Amino acid sequence: MTRPRTQASRWPRRLRRHAMERIATLLVASGVVMMLQPFAMALYHRSFLVTLSGTLMFVIVSKFPE
């Protein structure tokens, strides 16, 4: 039997929640690593923006369909 098409199946695969949540989590993790590294001051200055953008992305993406 065929499955009926759901609302989530119309979304492009790259905009599904699972993949976008991984990207957002990687952004948050990389922002924390940038904040804690002792080598480059430029990375430290940008770390807050990277962490903030990953957090905001995760909040928005969590509303996407699976």
PQR file with spaces between the fields and no chain letter, atoms N, CA, C, O and H, PARSE charges and radii, in Angstrom:
ATOM       1  N    MET     1       0.828   -1.174    0.000 -0.4000 1.5000
ATOM       2  CA   MET     1       0.000    0.000    0.000 -0.0000 2.0000
ATOM       3  C    MET     1       0.879    1.246    0.000  0.5500 1.7000
ATOM       4  O    MET     1       1.983    1.242    0.545 -0.5500 1.4000
ATOM       5  N    THR     2       0.394    2.270   -0.594 -0.4000 1.5000
ATOM       6  CA   THR     2       1.144    3.518   -0.621 -0.0000 2.0000
ATOM       7  C    THR     2       0.742    4.390    0.555  0.5500 1.7000
ATOM       8  O    THR     2      -0.410    4.405    0.988 -0.5500 1.4000
ATOM       9  H    THR     2      -0.503    2.273   -1.037  0.4000 1.0000
ATOM      10  N    ARG     3       1.726    5.110    1.049 -0.4000 1.5000
ATOM      11  CA   ARG     3       1.467    6.027    2.164 -0.0000 2.0000
ATOM      12  C    ARG     3       0.890    7.324    1.622  0.5500 1.7000
ATOM      13  O    ARG     3       1.338    7.812    0.584 -0.5500 1.4000
ATOM      14  H    ARG     3       2.662    5.098    0.697  0.4000 1.0000
ATOM      15  N    PRO     4      -0.086    7.882    2.300 -0.5600 1.5000
ATOM      16  CA   PRO     4      -0.595    9.190    1.851  0.2800 2.0000
ATOM      17  C    PRO     4       0.459   10.265    2.078  0.5500 1.7000
ATOM      18  O    PRO     4       1.232   10.206    3.035 -0.5500 1.4000
ATOM      19  N    ARG     5       0.476   11.237    1.194 -0.4000 1.5000
ATOM      20  CA   ARG     5       1.446   12.326    1.320 -0.0000 2.0000
ATOM      21  C    ARG     5       1.059   13.209    2.490  0.5500 1.7000
ATOM      22  O    ARG     5      -0.092   13.624    2.628 -0.5500 1.4000
ATOM      23  H    ARG     5      -0.152   11.285    0.417  0.4000 1.0000
ATOM      24  N    THR     6       2.024   13.480    3.311 -0.4000 1.5000
ATOM      25  CA   THR     6       1.784   14.358    4.452 -0.0000 2.0000
ATOM      26  C    THR     6       2.325   15.739    4.145  0.5500 1.7000
ATOM      27  O    THR     6       2.987   15.950    3.128 -0.5500 1.4000
ATOM      28  H    THR     6       2.959   13.143    3.199  0.4000 1.0000
ATOM      29  N    GLN     7       2.044   16.655    5.012 -0.4000 1.5000
ATOM      30  CA   GLN     7       2.524   18.028    4.841 -0.0000 2.0000
ATOM      31  C    GLN     7       4.043   18.092    4.875  0.5500 1.7000
ATOM      32  O    GLN     7       4.643   18.884    4.149 -0.5500 1.4000
ATOM      33  H    GLN     7       1.507   16.484    5.838  0.4000 1.0000
ATOM      34  N    ALA     8       4.676   17.266    5.711 -0.4000 1.5000
ATOM      35  CA   ALA     8       6.130   17.299    5.844 -0.0000 2.0000
ATOM      36  C    ALA     8       6.827   16.792    4.595  0.5500 1.7000
ATOM      37  O    ALA     8       7.964   17.182    4.331 -0.5500 1.4000
ATOM      38  H    ALA     8       4.188   16.623    6.301  0.4000 1.0000
ATOM      39  N    SER     9       6.180   15.937    3.822 -0.4000 1.5000
ATOM      40  CA   SER     9       6.848   15.377    2.649 -0.0000 2.0000
ATOM      41  C    SER     9       6.998   16.401    1.527  0.5500 1.7000
ATOM      42  O    SER     9       7.766   16.167    0.594 -0.5500 1.4000
ATOM      43  H    SER     9       5.256   15.620    4.037  0.4000 1.0000
ATOM      44  N    ARG    10       6.303   17.509    1.587 -0.4000 1.5000
ATOM      45  CA   ARG    10       6.433   18.527    0.551 -0.0000 2.0000
ATOM      46  C    ARG    10       7.648   19.416    0.763  0.5500 1.7000
ATOM      47  O    ARG    10       8.099   20.080   -0.170 -0.5500 1.4000
ATOM      48  H    ARG    10       5.679   17.699    2.345  0.4000 1.0000
ATOM      49  N    TRP    11       8.177   19.438    1.965 -0.4000 1.5000
ATOM      50  CA   TRP    11       9.348   20.267    2.250 -0.0000 2.0000
ATOM      51  C    TRP    11      10.561   19.682    1.550  0.5500 1.7000
ATOM      52  O    TRP    11      10.689   18.460    1.465 -0.5500 1.4000
ATOM      53  H    TRP    11       7.810   18.898    2.723  0.4000 1.0000
ATOM      54  N    PRO    12      11.453   20.524    1.048 -0.5600 1.5000
ATOM      55  CA   PRO    12      12.701   20.001    0.484  0.2800 2.0000
ATOM      56  C    PRO    12      13.498   19.249    1.547  0.5500 1.7000
ATOM      57  O    PRO    12      13.436   19.584    2.730 -0.5500 1.4000
ATOM      58  N    ARG    13      14.222   18.263    1.131 -0.4000 1.5000
ATOM      59  CA   ARG    13      14.948   17.418    2.080 -0.0000 2.0000
ATOM      60  C    ARG    13      15.973   18.208    2.889  0.5500 1.7000
ATOM      61  O    ARG    13      16.205   17.889    4.055 -0.5500 1.4000
ATOM      62  H    ARG    13      14.272   17.991    0.170  0.4000 1.0000
ATOM      63  N    ARG    14      16.589   19.227    2.301 -0.4000 1.5000
ATOM      64  CA   ARG    14      17.610   19.991    3.023 -0.0000 2.0000
ATOM      65  C    ARG    14      17.009   20.921    4.070  0.5500 1.7000
ATOM      66  O    ARG    14      17.738   21.441    4.915 -0.5500 1.4000
ATOM      67  H    ARG    14      16.401   19.486    1.354  0.4000 1.0000
ATOM      68  N    LEU    15      15.687   21.144    4.034 -0.4000 1.5000
ATOM      69  CA   LEU    15      15.041   22.003    5.018 -0.0000 2.0000
ATOM      70  C    LEU    15      14.323   21.206    6.108  0.5500 1.7000
ATOM      71  O    LEU    15      13.581   21.779    6.906 -0.5500 1.4000
ATOM      72  H    LEU    15      15.095   20.722    3.347  0.4000 1.0000
ATOM      73  N    ARG    16      14.533   19.915    6.145 -0.4000 1.5000
ATOM      74  CA   ARG    16      13.919   19.111    7.199 -0.0000 2.0000
ATOM      75  C    ARG    16      14.587   19.392    8.528  0.5500 1.7000
ATOM      76  O    ARG    16      15.722   19.866    8.578 -0.5500 1.4000
ATOM      77  H    ARG    16      15.135   19.449    5.497  0.4000 1.0000
ATOM      78  N    ARG    17      13.884   19.101    9.592 -0.4000 1.5000
ATOM      79  CA   ARG    17      14.359   19.456   10.926 -0.0000 2.0000
ATOM      80  C    ARG    17      15.638   18.743   11.312  0.5500 1.7000
ATOM      81  O    ARG    17      16.531   19.364   11.889 -0.5500 1.4000
ATOM      82  H    ARG    17      12.962   18.716    9.551  0.4000 1.0000
ATOM      83  N    HIS    18      15.754   17.481   11.017 -0.4000 1.5000
ATOM      84  CA   HIS    18      16.898   16.708   11.499 -0.0000 2.0000
ATOM      85  C    HIS    18      18.227   17.269   10.984  0.5500 1.7000
ATOM      86  O    HIS    18      19.165   17.454   11.760 -0.5500 1.4000
ATOM      87  H    HIS    18      15.028   16.976   10.549  0.4000 1.0000
ATOM      88  N    ALA    19      18.306   17.534    9.708 -0.4000 1.5000
ATOM      89  CA   ALA    19      19.557   18.033    9.127 -0.0000 2.0000
ATOM      90  C    ALA    19      19.877   19.446    9.618  0.5500 1.7000
ATOM      91  O    ALA    19      21.031   19.752    9.915 -0.5500 1.4000
ATOM      92  H    ALA    19      17.544   17.383    9.078  0.4000 1.0000
ATOM      93  N    MET    20      18.869   20.295    9.703 -0.4000 1.5000
ATOM      94  CA   MET    20      19.102   21.673   10.129 -0.0000 2.0000
ATOM      95  C    MET    20      19.451   21.757   11.618  0.5500 1.7000
ATOM      96  O    MET    20      20.210   22.635   12.029 -0.5500 1.4000
ATOM      97  H    MET    20      17.931   20.046    9.462  0.4000 1.0000
ATOM      98  N    GLU    21      18.896   20.844   12.427 -0.4000 1.5000
ATOM      99  CA   GLU    21      19.263   20.819   13.846 -0.0000 2.0000
ATOM     100  C    GLU    21      20.723   20.429   14.027  0.5500 1.7000
ATOM     101  O    GLU    21      21.400   20.936   14.921 -0.5500 1.4000
ATOM     102  H    GLU    21      18.279   20.131   12.094  0.4000 1.0000
ATOM     103  N    ARG    22      21.201   19.537   13.186 -0.4000 1.5000
ATOM     104  CA   ARG    22      22.621   19.168   13.254 -0.0000 2.0000
ATOM     105  C    ARG    22      23.520   20.352   12.927  0.5500 1.7000
ATOM     106  O    ARG    22      24.536   20.569   13.587 -0.5500 1.4000
ATOM     107  H    ARG    22      20.651   19.124   12.460  0.4000 1.0000
ATOM     108  N    ILE    23      23.149   21.106   11.919 -0.4000 1.5000
ATOM     109  CA   ILE    23      23.941   22.279   11.543 -0.0000 2.0000
ATOM     110  C    ILE    23      23.934   23.307   12.674  0.5500 1.7000
ATOM     111  O    ILE    23      24.970   23.887   12.997 -0.5500 1.4000
ATOM     112  H    ILE    23      22.323   20.929   11.383  0.4000 1.0000
ATOM     113  N    ALA    24      22.760   23.529   13.273 -0.4000 1.5000
ATOM     114  CA   ALA    24      22.668   24.484   14.370 -0.0000 2.0000
ATOM     115  C    ALA    24      23.492   24.025   15.569  0.5500 1.7000
ATOM     116  O    ALA    24      24.149   24.837   16.221 -0.5500 1.4000
ATOM     117  H    ALA    24      21.918   23.058   13.010  0.4000 1.0000
ATOM     118  N    THR    25      23.458   22.739   15.858 -0.4000 1.5000
ATOM     119  CA   THR    25      24.249   22.208   16.966 -0.0000 2.0000
ATOM     120  C    THR    25      25.735   22.356   16.692  0.5500 1.7000
ATOM     121  O    THR    25      26.504   22.679   17.598 -0.5500 1.4000
ATOM     122  H    THR    25      22.924   22.080   15.328  0.4000 1.0000
ATOM     123  N    LEU    26      26.143   22.125   15.463 -0.4000 1.5000
ATOM     124  CA   LEU    26      27.547   22.318   15.105 -0.0000 2.0000
ATOM     125  C    LEU    26      27.968   23.785   15.231  0.5500 1.7000
ATOM     126  O    LEU    26      29.094   24.076   15.633 -0.5500 1.4000
ATOM     127  H    LEU    26      25.518   21.863   14.728  0.4000 1.0000
ATOM     128  N    LEU    27      27.070   24.699   14.891 -0.4000 1.5000
ATOM     129  CA   LEU    27      27.379   26.119   15.050 -0.0000 2.0000
ATOM     130  C    LEU    27      27.570   26.485   16.517  0.5500 1.7000
ATOM     131  O    LEU    27      28.501   27.213   16.864 -0.5500 1.4000
ATOM     132  H    LEU    27      26.155   24.462   14.564  0.4000 1.0000
ATOM     133  N    VAL    28      26.696   25.984   17.370 -0.4000 1.5000
ATOM     134  CA   VAL    28      26.826   26.276   18.804 -0.0000 2.0000
ATOM     135  C    VAL    28      28.127   25.692   19.339  0.5500 1.7000
ATOM     136  O    VAL    28      28.859   26.363   20.066 -0.5500 1.4000
ATOM     137  H    VAL    28      25.940   25.393   17.088  0.4000 1.0000
ATOM     138  N    ALA    29      28.413   24.450   18.983 -0.4000 1.5000
ATOM     139  CA   ALA    29      29.633   23.795   19.467 -0.0000 2.0000
ATOM     140  C    ALA    29      30.885   24.503   18.950  0.5500 1.7000
ATOM     141  O    ALA    29      31.848   24.677   19.696 -0.5500 1.4000
ATOM     142  H    ALA    29      27.818   23.905   18.393  0.4000 1.0000
ATOM     143  N    SER    30      30.879   24.910   17.690 -0.4000 1.5000
ATOM     144  CA   SER    30      32.059   25.601   17.165 -0.0000 2.0000
ATOM     145  C    SER    30      32.217   26.980   17.804  0.5500 1.7000
ATOM     146  O    SER    30      33.341   27.445   17.994 -0.5500 1.4000
ATOM     147  H    SER    30      30.097   24.769   17.084  0.4000 1.0000
ATOM     148  N    GLY    31      31.104   27.639   18.136 -0.4000 1.5000
ATOM     149  CA   GLY    31      31.192   28.916   18.832 -0.0000 2.0000
ATOM     150  C    GLY    31      31.799   28.772   20.213  0.5500 1.7000
ATOM     151  O    GLY    31      32.575   29.626   20.643 -0.5500 1.4000
ATOM     152  H    GLY    31      30.191   27.262   17.982  0.4000 1.0000
ATOM     153  N    VAL    32      31.455   27.704   20.913 -0.4000 1.5000
ATOM     154  CA   VAL    32      32.031   27.467   22.247 -0.0000 2.0000
ATOM     155  C    VAL    32      33.514   27.145   22.125  0.5500 1.7000
ATOM     156  O    VAL    32      34.316   27.622   22.928 -0.5500 1.4000
ATOM     157  H    VAL    32      30.824   27.011   20.564  0.4000 1.0000
ATOM     158  N    VAL    33      33.884   26.350   21.142 -0.4000 1.5000
ATOM     159  CA   VAL    33      35.308   26.033   20.928 -0.0000 2.0000
ATOM     160  C    VAL    33      36.072   27.304   20.582  0.5500 1.7000
ATOM     161  O    VAL    33      37.184   27.512   21.067 -0.5500 1.4000
ATOM     162  H    VAL    33      33.232   25.963   20.490  0.4000 1.0000
ATOM     163  N    MET    34      35.486   28.153   19.748 -0.4000 1.5000
ATOM     164  CA   MET    34      36.139   29.416   19.403 -0.0000 2.0000
ATOM     165  C    MET    34      36.320   30.297   20.638  0.5500 1.7000
ATOM     166  O    MET    34      37.312   31.016   20.755 -0.5500 1.4000
ATOM     167  H    MET    34      34.582   27.985   19.353  0.4000 1.0000
ATOM     168  N    MET    35      35.369   30.237   21.543 -0.4000 1.5000
ATOM     169  CA   MET    35      35.447   31.053   22.751 -0.0000 2.0000
ATOM     170  C    MET    35      36.530   30.555   23.708  0.5500 1.7000
ATOM     171  O    MET    35      37.138   31.349   24.426 -0.5500 1.4000
ATOM     172  H    MET    35      34.563   29.653   21.448  0.4000 1.0000
ATOM     173  N    LEU    36      36.766   29.270   23.717 -0.4000 1.5000
ATOM     174  CA   LEU    36      37.689   28.689   24.689 -0.0000 2.0000
ATOM     175  C    LEU    36      39.115   28.517   24.171  0.5500 1.7000
ATOM     176  O    LEU    36      40.005   28.170   24.947 -0.5500 1.4000
ATOM     177  H    LEU    36      36.272   28.625   23.134  0.4000 1.0000
ATOM     178  N    GLN    37      39.349   28.746   22.899 -0.4000 1.5000
ATOM     179  CA   GLN    37      40.704   28.562   22.363 -0.0000 2.0000
ATOM     180  C    GLN    37      41.584   29.751   22.731  0.5500 1.7000
ATOM     181  O    GLN    37      41.101   30.883   22.775 -0.5500 1.4000
ATOM     182  H    GLN    37      38.625   29.027   22.269  0.4000 1.0000
ATOM     183  N    PRO    38      42.865   29.513   22.996 -0.5600 1.5000
ATOM     184  CA   PRO    38      43.740   30.604   23.453  0.2800 2.0000
ATOM     185  C    PRO    38      44.631   31.213   22.358  0.5500 1.7000
ATOM     186  O    PRO    38      45.518   32.004   22.682 -0.5500 1.4000
ATOM     187  N    PHE    39      44.432   30.879   21.091 -0.4000 1.5000
ATOM     188  CA   PHE    39      45.398   31.237   20.056 -0.0000 2.0000
ATOM     189  C    PHE    39      45.058   32.492   19.269  0.5500 1.7000
ATOM     190  O    PHE    39      45.905   33.376   19.139 -0.5500 1.4000
ATOM     191  H    PHE    39      43.712   30.237   20.828  0.4000 1.0000
ATOM     192  N    ALA    40      43.862   32.594   18.749 -0.4000 1.5000
ATOM     193  CA   ALA    40      43.524   33.687   17.830 -0.0000 2.0000
ATOM     194  C    ALA    40      42.451   34.587   18.438  0.5500 1.7000
ATOM     195  O    ALA    40      41.357   34.129   18.766 -0.5500 1.4000
ATOM     196  H    ALA    40      43.174   31.876   18.855  0.4000 1.0000
ATOM     197  N    MET    41      42.770   35.847   18.581 -0.4000 1.5000
ATOM     198  CA   MET    41      41.823   36.788   19.161 -0.0000 2.0000
ATOM     199  C    MET    41      40.639   37.043   18.224  0.5500 1.7000
ATOM     200  O    MET    41      39.535   37.318   18.694 -0.5500 1.4000
ATOM     201  H    MET    41      43.659   36.219   18.315  0.4000 1.0000
ATOM     202  N    ALA    42      40.849   36.956   16.917 -0.4000 1.5000
ATOM     203  CA   ALA    42      39.757   37.162   15.963 -0.0000 2.0000
ATOM     204  C    ALA    42      38.674   36.090   16.123  0.5500 1.7000
ATOM     205  O    ALA    42      37.484   36.387   16.020 -0.5500 1.4000
ATOM     206  H    ALA    42      41.746   36.733   16.535  0.4000 1.0000
ATOM     207  N    LEU    43      39.082   34.861   16.370 -0.4000 1.5000
ATOM     208  CA   LEU    43      38.098   33.798   16.605 -0.0000 2.0000
ATOM     209  C    LEU    43      37.321   34.062   17.889  0.5500 1.7000
ATOM     210  O    LEU    43      36.113   33.830   17.948 -0.5500 1.4000
ATOM     211  H    LEU    43      40.049   34.619   16.454  0.4000 1.0000
ATOM     212  N    TYR    44      38.003   34.537   18.898 -0.4000 1.5000
ATOM     213  CA   TYR    44      37.343   34.838   20.169 -0.0000 2.0000
ATOM     214  C    TYR    44      36.290   35.941   19.993  0.5500 1.7000
ATOM     215  O    TYR    44      35.205   35.859   20.568 -0.5500 1.4000
ATOM     216  H    TYR    44      38.984   34.725   18.850  0.4000 1.0000
ATOM     217  N    HIS    45      36.607   36.962   19.209 -0.4000 1.5000
ATOM     218  CA   HIS    45      35.674   38.065   19.006 -0.0000 2.0000
ATOM     219  C    HIS    45      34.422   37.625   18.253  0.5500 1.7000
ATOM     220  O    HIS    45      33.336   38.150   18.497 -0.5500 1.4000
ATOM     221  H    HIS    45      37.489   37.029   18.742  0.4000 1.0000
ATOM     222  N    ARG    46      34.565   36.679   17.352 -0.4000 1.5000
ATOM     223  CA   ARG    46      33.425   36.221   16.566 -0.0000 2.0000
ATOM     224  C    ARG    46      32.655   35.081   17.239  0.5500 1.7000
ATOM     225  O    ARG    46      31.587   34.694   16.763 -0.5500 1.4000
ATOM     226  H    ARG    46      35.448   36.253   17.154  0.4000 1.0000
ATOM     227  N    SER    47      33.176   34.550   18.320 -0.4000 1.5000
ATOM     228  CA   SER    47      32.577   33.363   18.937 -0.0000 2.0000
ATOM     229  C    SER    47      31.170   33.638   19.465  0.5500 1.7000
ATOM     230  O    SER    47      30.305   32.769   19.358 -0.5500 1.4000
ATOM     231  H    SER    47      34.043   34.865   18.707  0.4000 1.0000
ATOM     232  N    PHE    48      30.918   34.801   20.024 -0.4000 1.5000
ATOM     233  CA   PHE    48      29.588   35.098   20.540 -0.0000 2.0000
ATOM     234  C    PHE    48      28.556   35.120   19.420  0.5500 1.7000
ATOM     235  O    PHE    48      27.458   34.584   19.571 -0.5500 1.4000
ATOM     236  H    PHE    48      31.621   35.507   20.112  0.4000 1.0000
ATOM     237  N    LEU    49      28.909   35.741   18.291 -0.4000 1.5000
ATOM     238  CA   LEU    49      27.967   35.794   17.169 -0.0000 2.0000
ATOM     239  C    LEU    49      27.684   34.408   16.599  0.5500 1.7000
ATOM     240  O    LEU    49      26.550   34.111   16.222 -0.5500 1.4000
ATOM     241  H    LEU    49      29.800   36.176   18.168  0.4000 1.0000
ATOM     242  N    VAL    50      28.700   33.567   16.537 -0.4000 1.5000
ATOM     243  CA   VAL    50      28.508   32.209   16.024 -0.0000 2.0000
ATOM     244  C    VAL    50      27.613   31.417   16.970  0.5500 1.7000
ATOM     245  O    VAL    50      26.706   30.715   16.523 -0.5500 1.4000
ATOM     246  H    VAL    50      29.621   33.808   16.844  0.4000 1.0000
ATOM     247  N    THR    51      27.862   31.523   18.272 -0.4000 1.5000
ATOM     248  CA   THR    51      27.041   30.809   19.247 -0.0000 2.0000
ATOM     249  C    THR    51      25.608   31.329   19.232  0.5500 1.7000
ATOM     250  O    THR    51      24.661   30.543   19.284 -0.5500 1.4000
ATOM     251  H    THR    51      28.600   32.093   18.635  0.4000 1.0000
ATOM     252  N    LEU    52      25.446   32.625   19.164 -0.4000 1.5000
ATOM     253  CA   LEU    52      24.105   33.208   19.130 -0.0000 2.0000
ATOM     254  C    LEU    52      23.348   32.805   17.877  0.5500 1.7000
ATOM     255  O    LEU    52      22.162   32.482   17.949 -0.5500 1.4000
ATOM     256  H    LEU    52      26.215   33.263   19.122  0.4000 1.0000
ATOM     257  N    SER    53      24.016   32.820   16.729 -0.4000 1.5000
ATOM     258  CA   SER    53      23.328   32.436   15.492 -0.0000 2.0000
ATOM     259  C    SER    53      22.952   30.957   15.506  0.5500 1.7000
ATOM     260  O    SER    53      21.888   30.591   15.007 -0.5500 1.4000
ATOM     261  H    SER    53      24.979   33.083   16.670  0.4000 1.0000
ATOM     262  N    GLY    54      23.797   30.111   16.064 -0.4000 1.5000
ATOM     263  CA   GLY    54      23.450   28.699   16.180 -0.0000 2.0000
ATOM     264  C    GLY    54      22.277   28.473   17.105  0.5500 1.7000
ATOM     265  O    GLY    54      21.423   27.631   16.829 -0.5500 1.4000
ATOM     266  H    GLY    54      24.662   30.409   16.470  0.4000 1.0000
ATOM     267  N    THR    55      22.221   29.213   18.200 -0.4000 1.5000
ATOM     268  CA   THR    55      21.107   29.088   19.141 -0.0000 2.0000
ATOM     269  C    THR    55      19.800   29.556   18.516  0.5500 1.7000
ATOM     270  O    THR    55      18.775   28.883   18.632 -0.5500 1.4000
ATOM     271  H    THR    55      22.915   29.898   18.424  0.4000 1.0000
ATOM     272  N    LEU    56      19.836   30.702   17.857 -0.4000 1.5000
ATOM     273  CA   LEU    56      18.630   31.200   17.192 -0.0000 2.0000
ATOM     274  C    LEU    56      18.179   30.269   16.072  0.5500 1.7000
ATOM     275  O    LEU    56      16.983   30.050   15.880 -0.5500 1.4000
ATOM     276  H    LEU    56      20.668   31.248   17.762  0.4000 1.0000
ATOM     277  N    MET    57      19.130   29.731   15.346 -0.4000 1.5000
ATOM     278  CA   MET    57      18.798   28.786   14.285 -0.0000 2.0000
ATOM     279  C    MET    57      18.142   27.540   14.858  0.5500 1.7000
ATOM     280  O    MET    57      17.187   27.021   14.279 -0.5500 1.4000
ATOM     281  H    MET    57      20.102   29.909   15.502  0.4000 1.0000
ATOM     282  N    PHE    58      18.642   27.054   15.986 -0.4000 1.5000
ATOM     283  CA   PHE    58      18.065   25.864   16.604 -0.0000 2.0000
ATOM     284  C    PHE    58      16.635   26.141   17.066  0.5500 1.7000
ATOM     285  O    PHE    58      15.762   25.287   16.913 -0.5500 1.4000
ATOM     286  H    PHE    58      19.418   27.476   16.456  0.4000 1.0000
ATOM     287  N    VAL    59      16.390   27.315   17.626 -0.4000 1.5000
ATOM     288  CA   VAL    59      15.042   27.648   18.090 -0.0000 2.0000
ATOM     289  C    VAL    59      14.074   27.710   16.914  0.5500 1.7000
ATOM     290  O    VAL    59      12.951   27.213   17.007 -0.5500 1.4000
ATOM     291  H    VAL    59      17.100   28.008   17.751  0.4000 1.0000
ATOM     292  N    ILE    60      14.497   28.312   15.819 -0.4000 1.5000
ATOM     293  CA   ILE    60      13.633   28.431   14.646 -0.0000 2.0000
ATOM     294  C    ILE    60      13.426   27.085   13.984  0.5500 1.7000
ATOM     295  O    ILE    60      12.304   26.744   13.610 -0.5500 1.4000
ATOM     296  H    ILE    60      15.409   28.716   15.743  0.4000 1.0000
ATOM     297  N    VAL    61      14.494   26.314   13.833 -0.4000 1.5000
ATOM     298  CA   VAL    61      14.413   25.033   13.122 -0.0000 2.0000
ATOM     299  C    VAL    61      13.601   24.015   13.907  0.5500 1.7000
ATOM     300  O    VAL    61      13.018   23.107   13.314 -0.5500 1.4000
ATOM     301  H    VAL    61      15.406   26.591   14.137  0.4000 1.0000
ATOM     302  N    SER    62      13.551   24.145   15.221 -0.4000 1.5000
ATOM     303  CA   SER    62      12.785   23.182   16.006 -0.0000 2.0000
ATOM     304  C    SER    62      11.293   23.248   15.698  0.5500 1.7000
ATOM     305  O    SER    62      10.545   22.354   16.094 -0.5500 1.4000
ATOM     306  H    SER    62      14.024   24.882   15.702  0.4000 1.0000
ATOM     307  N    LYS    63      10.853   24.280   15.007 -0.4000 1.5000
ATOM     308  CA   LYS    63       9.445   24.393   14.598 -0.0000 2.0000
ATOM     309  C    LYS    63       9.187   23.751   13.238  0.5500 1.7000
ATOM     310  O    LYS    63       8.029   23.603   12.847 -0.5500 1.4000
ATOM     311  H    LYS    63      11.461   25.007   14.686  0.4000 1.0000
ATOM     312  N    PHE    64      10.234   23.368   12.507 -0.4000 1.5000
ATOM     313  CA   PHE    64      10.077   22.767   11.185 -0.0000 2.0000
ATOM     314  C    PHE    64       9.483   21.370   11.301  0.5500 1.7000
ATOM     315  O    PHE    64       9.629   20.728   12.341 -0.5500 1.4000
ATOM     316  H    PHE    64      11.174   23.489   12.825  0.4000 1.0000
ATOM     317  N    PRO    65       8.818   20.887   10.260 -0.5600 1.5000
ATOM     318  CA   PRO    65       8.312   19.517   10.280  0.2800 2.0000
ATOM     319  C    PRO    65       9.432   18.507   10.113  0.5500 1.7000
ATOM     320  O    PRO    65      10.501   18.824    9.591 -0.5500 1.4000
ATOM     321  N    GLU    66       9.177   17.305   10.555 -0.4000 1.5000
ATOM     322  CA   GLU    66      10.176   16.241   10.414 -0.0000 2.0000
ATOM     323  C    GLU    66      10.028   15.675    9.063  0.5500 1.7000
ATOM     324  O    GLU    66      10.760   14.756    8.695 -0.5500 1.4000
ATOM     325  H    GLU    66       8.309   17.047   10.979  0.4000 1.0000
